[in-house]
Amino acid sequence: MTTNDLQPLIGMTLDELRSVCTKVGLKPFAAKQMAAWLYARRVTDIDDMTDLSLKARAALKQAYCVGREAPLTQALSKDGTAKYLFRGAPRRDVEAVFIPDGDRATLCVSSQAGCKMNCSFCMTGRQGFHGQLTAAQIINQILSVPRSEELTNVVFMGMGEPTDNLDAVLKAIEILTEPWGLAWSPKRITVSSIGNIEGLRRLLDQTKVHIAISVHSPYAPEREQLMPVERAWPVRSVMELLRGYDFAHQRRLSVEYIMWRAVNDDYRHADALADLIKGTSARVNLIRFHVIEDAEMKPSSPRVMEAFRDRLNALGVTATIRASRGEDIDAACGMLAGKNRQNQS
Ligand code: SF4
């Protein structure tokens, strides 16, 4: 068996670690010891799990490895943001973005290599779909990014649509939040989605993480041009679903709204957006469009964005303009492209 055939232990839940124990002949309680070594002490080698016997470690090493992999490359922005390339699907790697901000440090993680959703304004969408990330590959981004210990928040807003790889994303959330895992509060985690209704329902029922919905236009025909997903999951139905959940107390709902000049940035859109999200307690994040290759659409001006924000605020909607980070290294919203390894050679 080569190193590549070994199965990673990171990304496994406590139940899965118990199954590993059964397979290699360890007592079930060794699963908790392994979880502590993997997620609390963050070891990178099975030999570092020193409260397991030498025999137990040898048995584990026959079929398993810890599975930690350092990023392949990194790019640093002048604003302190850092973008890291991690191994993803065979022909496409994935990116994670580290965003320091005062006493906070957020990691924007990828959930898929590429994406199937084909949003017209997004570099990831343009590259097509190249494969699902495993829970191990998602957790590896969080554990293996430089300055991992400083992380205060994780947002699933990198490459891919998290609800389209929900089993792996739910497993990663379980590892992040359970006491045997990283023991984070779910309030430190946000999952962003285009609004896959069944996926969202599962996410809402099974976790307490914050939710962000990409809206970008309150009008169905316009949204469909930007996000073909509107045909399958109309944003009106998504809002209907969200009205059935409590976002005023334990968890937060935000609406992501990228602004394009003369496309979705007038008062008519602001009024319709306020109407669309009525009764959901959603806050609105207004995001400047980061121009990608061959894009015909242009970003709204700062003055227009401020007027749009003020209009929403006047209508009783909390709206803020999100600061743009990492644009000089193509790490800002919609710019993540990963790397095609075929093109490297
Ligand atoms: S915006 Fe999100 S859902 Fe749309 S193509 Fe890009 S990664 Fe996929």
Boltz pocket constraint, residues with backbone or C-beta under 6 A from the ligand:
constraints:
  - pocket:
      binder: B
      contacts: [[A, 114], [A, 115], [A, 116], [A, 117], [A, 118], [A, 119], [A, 122], [A, 123], [A, 124], [A, 125], [A, 126], [A, 158], [A, 159], [A, 160], [A, 161], [A, 194]]
      max_distance: 6.0
